[in-house]
Amino acid sequence: MEKEEVQERIKAISYLLENDMIHEDAVQEAEEELYELSNADVKVKEDVTNPQHYKIGIEVYDKIAKNKDAYHGFLHLNATKYLHRVFHKHDTPFDDLNKSKWYIDKLIEDLKC
């Protein structure tokens, strides 16, 4: 894709996510596409717990956090997802381990409240 096409696709997905226009079953896929598009030309290493592509409006976990059962499930499933792919997606396991840890820490923090 050309750079302009990537930027337009990012805008479109961001708009859909911000305005709750994506079915809940497709949110993760949309976020992953957004992540891939956002990082297509970027070689700079970002903080894995708060990457730039999450700074485009309200984060999904903030929306889900309004429903405690859904929020806890979301945190648990994402932690499990990142643990599952630790040795399969990246050259080193640390990105996915840190992502999983972030979700686990959020779950622990919320359960203490």
Residue, then its C-alpha position, 0 to 999 in steps of 0.5 A: m500500500e502507498k503511504e496515503e492509503v495506509q494513512e487513510r486506512i488508519k483514519a478509517i479504522s480509528y474512526l470506527l473504533e472511537n465511535d463503537m462502529i465495529h462489532e465486539d467480535a471484530v475489535q481485536e482484529a481491527e486493533e491488530e490491523l491498526y497496529e500493523l498499519s501504524n508500524a508499517d514504515v516505522k522502525v523505531k522501537e516503542d513502549v510495548t505497553n503504551p504504543q503510539h497507535y493507542k493514542i488515537g482516542i479512547e482505548v478499548y480497555d477503557k471502554i470495556a472497563k465499564n463492565k467489570d465482567a467483560y473487563h476482567g475477561f478482556l484482561h485475562l484473555n489478552a494476558t493469555k494470548y500474549l503468553h501463548r505466542v511468547f516464543h512464536k512471533h518475535d525474535t525475543p520473548f520480551d515484548d509479549l511477556n511485557k504485554s502479558k504482564w501489563y494485562i496481569d498487573k491491570l487485572i490484579e489492580d482491578l481485583k484489589c479494588 
